[in-house]
């Protein structure tokens, strides 16, 4: 208890009247006490943070800088920064995505909307292309030969030399094949008409165009087949099948193209008024010698216009026509020997 006297407030003696603290004085006292506690805590925290910063700075200094040196004149030399390359974490190498190897390519579709597909074997950079069924169901044995080769490569992948990729278009004219055997894919011999004349309609596509007269080398609206007149289309590549093939060639750029036909029995070089390419001449001889077929520089049995291999020659792509001996036999062993010789040739 305190007493009020003049001029100051002092402790009361027993004979003085006690005056109790007011509520305001109590509140004020509590506020002051709280503030002092808060300021004390902040001060302690600040001191701790500063101490940590100083300690960290001292550690870094002695970790990465040399000790201060003094030269002969007594002048302190600024510390030298020591670079430690082991302290830097090298960036992680970005792994390149694995190259995706396509197993098949859809070139396009036929007049009747059937897929035209190329099947791929091997992973080399040099693509050798084999083509069957350009005359659809009329030359159905060229389709079976293509499927035989596909099956062989699936079972014998090591037969493809390193650096070579084999591509096979088994049916370039799926509508024509379907017209003869009732399917645009692999078929059995029981599906083939017994009378050869019944296969003639399958030579053409659904526009009744001979696809081997629709390419841009000496193209004409009307072409010749033996002693018959056939349609070459309204313009070069007017047909979806030949256009799809053209676009495939332009994008894939094969090193050689072998097209199978029937029937005559022979290997024919290609040219389009630009002479036979040296590589085409070598390819013709190679395939003929390995298979046993006769080699020919030109097809002069009748006039050919708009032919696919001659268009390839016009574009400086080595290409040959291989005509099987009959319309019924694939002559597998003969052709396999020639195919192996060609693949080994491009592996060199």
C-alpha positions in Angstrom: 0.0 0.0 0.0 1.2 3.5 -0.7 0.5 6.9 0.8 -0.1 10.1 -1.0 1.9 13.0 0.4 3.4 16.1 -0.8 5.2 16.2 -3.1 5.8 12.4 -3.8 4.2 9.1 -3.4 6.0 7.0 -0.6 5.6 4.0 1.5 2.9 4.4 4.1 3.7 4.2 7.8 1.4 2.5 10.1 -0.2 5.7 11.1 -0.8 6.9 7.6 -4.0 6.0 5.6 -3.4 3.3 2.9 -4.5 4.0 -0.6 -5.1 1.0 -2.8 -3.8 0.7 -6.4 -6.2 1.8 -9.0 -7.2 -0.7 -11.8 -5.4 1.5 -14.3 -2.2 1.2 -12.5 -2.4 -2.6 -12.4 -3.1 -2.8 -16.2 -0.2 -0.4 -16.9 2.1 -2.5 -14.8 1.1 -5.7 -16.7 1.6 -4.1 -20.1 5.1 -2.9 -19.2 6.1 -6.3 -17.9 4.9 -8.0 -21.1 6.8 -5.6 -23.3 10.0 -6.2 -21.4 9.6 -9.9 -21.8 8.9 -9.6 -25.6 11.9 -7.3 -26.1 14.1 -9.7 -24.2 13.1 -12.6 -26.4 13.6 -10.6 -29.6 17.0 -9.6 -28.4 18.0 -13.1 -27.6 16.8 -14.4 -31.0 18.6 -11.6 -32.9 21.8 -12.3 -31.1 21.5 -16.0 -31.9 20.9 -15.3 -35.6 23.9 -12.9 -35.8 26.1 -15.5 -34.1 25.1 -18.2 -36.6 25.8 -15.9 -39.6 29.2 -14.9 -38.2 30.1 -18.6 -37.5 29.0 -19.6 -41.0 31.0 -16.8 -42.5 34.1 -17.8 -40.6 33.6 -21.4 -41.7 33.2 -20.5 -45.4 36.2 -18.2 -45.2 38.6 -20.8 -43.9 37.0 -23.5 -46.2 37.4 -21.7 -49.5 40.0 -18.9 -49.1 43.7 -19.1 -48.3 45.0 -17.6 -45.1 45.8 -13.9 -45.3 49.4 -13.4 -46.2 51.7 -10.6 -45.4 54.4 -9.4 -47.8 57.9 -8.2 -46.8 56.6 -4.7 -46.3 54.1 -5.8 -43.7 51.1 -5.1 -46.0 48.4 -7.7 -45.9 47.7 -9.5 -49.2 44.1 -10.1 -50.1 43.2 -13.7 -49.8 43.0 -15.7 -52.9 39.9 -17.7 -53.8 40.6 -21.4 -54.2 38.4 -23.1 -56.9 37.7 -26.7 -56.2 36.0 -28.3 -59.3 35.1 -31.3 -57.2 32.8 -29.2 -55.2 30.6 -28.6 -58.3 28.0 -31.1 -59.2 28.1 -31.8 -63.0 24.8 -31.5 -64.8 23.1 -34.8 -65.5 23.4 -36.0 -69.1 20.1 -36.0 -71.0 19.5 -39.4 -72.5 18.4 -39.4 -76.1 15.2 -41.3 -76.8 15.8 -44.7 -78.4 15.3 -44.8 -82.1 12.0 -46.3 -83.0 12.2 -48.9 -85.8 9.0 -49.1 -87.8 7.9 -52.6 -88.7 5.5 -51.4 -91.4 4.4 -48.4 -93.3 1.1 -47.7 -94.9 1.8 -46.0 -98.2 -1.8 -45.0 -98.8 -5.0 -46.6 -99.9 -6.3 -48.0 -103.2 -9.3 -46.8 -105.2 -11.5 -49.1 -103.1 -9.9 -47.9 -99.9 -7.6 -50.9 -99.2 -4.3 -50.3 -97.4 -1.1 -50.5 -99.4 1.6 -51.6 -96.9 5.3 -51.9 -96.8 6.8 -54.3 -94.3 10.3 -53.7 -92.9 13.1 -56.1 -91.8 16.4 -55.1 -90.4 17.7 -51.8 -89.0 20.3 -50.7 -91.5 20.5 -47.4 -93.3 20.5 -48.8 -96.8 16.9 -49.8 -97.8 16.4 -52.4 -100.5 12.8 -52.5 -101.7 11.0 -55.5 -103.2 7.6 -55.0 -104.8 5.0 -57.6 -105.7 1.5 -57.5 -107.1 1.6 -54.4 -109.3 -0.6 -56.4 -111.6 -2.7 -57.6 -108.8 -4.5 -60.9 -109.4 -3.1 -61.4 -112.9 0.4 -61.9 -111.4 -0.7 -63.4 -108.1 2.5 -65.5 -107.9 4.5 -62.4 -107.4 2.4 -61.7 -104.3 3.0 -65.1 -102.9 6.8 -64.7 -103.6 6.7 -61.5 -101.5 4.9 -63.2 -98.6 7.4 -66.1 -98.8 10.3 -63.7 -98.5 8.6 -62.0 -95.5 8.1 -65.3 -93.7 11.7 -66.3 -94.4 13.1 -63.0 -93.0 10.9 -63.3 -89.9 12.3 -66.8 -89.3 15.9 -65.9 -90.3 16.5 -62.3 -89.2 20.3 -62.9 -89.2 20.1 -63.4 -93.0 19.9 -59.6 -93.3 23.4 -58.1 -93.3 24.3 -55.3 -90.9 23.6 -51.9 -92.4 20.8 -53.2 -94.7 17.1 -52.8 -94.3 14.7 -54.9 -96.4 11.3 -53.4 -97.3 8.6 -55.4 -99.0 5.4 -54.2 -100.6 3.7 -57.5 -101.3 0.6 -56.0 -103.0 0.8 -52.7 -104.8 -2.6 -53.3 -106.5 -4.8 -54.7 -103.7 -8.1 -54.1 -105.6 -6.9 -56.1 -108.5 -5.7 -59.0 -106.3 -9.0 -59.0 -104.4 -10.9 -59.2 -107.7 -9.1 -62.4 -108.6 -8.7 -64.3 -105.3 -11.2 -62.6 -103.0 -8.8 -61.0 -100.6 -6.2 -58.2 -100.7 -3.8 -60.0 -98.4 -2.2 -63.4 -98.1 -4.2 -66.2 -99.7 -4.1 -69.9 -100.5 -3.8 -71.6 -103.9 -7.3 -72.9 -103.6 -8.5 -69.3 -104.1 -6.8 -68.9 -107.5 -8.9 -69.4 -110.6 -7.9 -72.5 -112.6 -8.3 -70.8 -115.9 -5.6 -68.1 -116.6 -8.0 -66.0 -118.6 -10.1 -65.5 -115.4 -7.2 -63.6 -113.8 -6.9 -60.9 -116.5 -9.4 -58.6 -115.0 -7.3 -58.5 -111.8 -4.4 -57.0 -113.7 -6.0 -53.5 -113.4 -7.0 -51.4 -110.5 -10.6 -50.5 -109.7 -10.5 -47.7 -112.4 -9.4 -50.3 -114.9 -6.0 -48.6 -115.2 -2.8 -50.6 -115.7 -0.7 -49.2 -112.8 2.5 -50.1 -114.7 1.4 -47.6 -117.4 0.7 -44.8 -114.9 4.2 -43.6 -114.1 6.0 -40.5 -115.5 8.3 -41.9 -118.1 7.0 -41.8 -121.6 3.5 -41.8 -120.1 0.5 -41.9 -122.5 -3.3 -42.1 -121.9 -3.4 -45.4 -123.8 -0.7 -48.0 -123.3 0.1 -51.4 -124.8 0.0 -54.8 -123.2 1.1 -57.5 -125.6 -1.3 -56.8 -128.5 -3.9 -55.1 -126.4 -4.6 -51.5 -125.6 -4.8 -50.6 -121.9 -5.5 -47.5 -119.9 -2.6 -45.5 -118.6 -4.9 -43.2 -116.5 -5.8 -39.6 -117.0 -2.3 -38.3 -116.1 0.9 -39.6 -114.6 0.1 -40.7 -111.0 -3.6 -40.2 -111.5 -4.2 -43.4 -109.6 -3.9 -43.5 -105.8 -1.8 -46.6 -105.8 0.9 -45.2 -108.1 0.8 -41.8 -106.3 1.3 -43.6 -102.9 4.3 -45.5 -104.3 5.8 -42.2 -105.7 5.5 -40.5 -102.3 7.0 -43.5 -100.5 10.0 -43.5 -102.8 10.5 -39.8 -102.4 10.5 -40.0 -98.6 12.4 -43.3 -98.1 15.0 -43.1 -100.9 15.8 -46.8 -101.3 19.2 -47.7 -102.7 17.7 -50.3 -105.0 14.2 -51.4 -106.1 13.3 -54.9 -107.4 9.8 -55.3 -109.0 8.4 -58.7 -109.7 6.2 -59.5 -112.6 5.1 -62.6 -114.6 5.6 -64.2 -116.9 8.6 -64.4 -119.2 11.6 -65.5 -117.2 14.3 -62.7 -117.1 15.9 -59.8 -115.4 15.5 -56.4 -117.1 17.5 -53.2 -116.5 15.7 -49.8 -116.5 16.3 -46.5 -118.1 14.3 -43.5 -119.2 16.3 -42.0 -122.1 19.2 -41.3 -119.7 21.1 -44.6 -120.2 21.4 -47.5 -117.8 22.8 -46.4 -114.5 26.0 -48.3 -113.7 24.5 -49.5 -110.4 21.4 -50.7 -112.3 23.6 -52.6 -114.7 25.5 -54.3 -111.8 22.2 -55.1 -110.1 20.8 -56.7 -113.3 23.8 -58.9 -113.7 24.0 -59.8 -110.1 20.4 -60.9 -109.8 20.5 -62.8 -113.1 23.7 -64.7 -112.3 22.5 -65.7 -108.8 19.0 -66.8 -109.9 19.7 -68.3 -113.3 17.4 -66.0 -115.2 18.6 -64.4 -118.4 19.7 -60.7 -118.2 18.4 -58.1 -120.6 19.3 -54.5 -121.0 15.9 -53.5 -122.5 12.4 -54.8 -122.7 11.8 -54.6 -126.5 9.1 -57.3 -127.0 6.5 -54.5 -127.3 6.3 -50.8 -126.5 6.2 -49.9 -122.8 5.0 -46.5 -121.6 4.6 -45.2 -118.1 6.6 -48.1 -116.6 7.5 -48.0 -112.9 11.1 -49.1 -113.1 11.8 -46.7 -115.9 10.4 -43.8 -113.8 12.7 -44.9 -111.0 15.6 -44.8 -113.5 14.5 -41.3 -114.5 15.0 -40.3 -110.8 18.4 -42.0 -110.7 17.3 -44.9 -108.5 18.7 -48.3 -109.5 15.8 -50.5 -110.4 15.2 -53.8 -112.2 12.2 -55.8 -113.4 12.2 -59.5 -112.6 9.8 -61.5 -114.6 9.0 -65.0 -113.2 8.9 -67.8 -115.8 5.2 -68.7 -115.3 2.0 -67.3 -113.7 1.9 -70.1 -111.1 5.4 -70.7 -109.7 7.2 -68.4 -107.3 10.5 -70.1 -108.2 11.5 -69.5 -104.6 14.9 -71.1 -104.5 16.1 -69.2 -107.6 14.9 -65.9 -106.2 16.2 -66.5 -102.7 19.7 -67.0 -104.1 19.4 -63.7 -106.0 17.9 -61.8 -103.0 20.8 -63.0 -100.8 23.3 -61.8 -103.4 21.7 -58.4 -103.6 21.6 -57.9 -99.8 25.2 -58.9 -99.4 26.1 -56.6 -102.3 24.7 -53.6 -100.4 26.3 -54.7 -97.1 29.7 -54.1 -98.6 
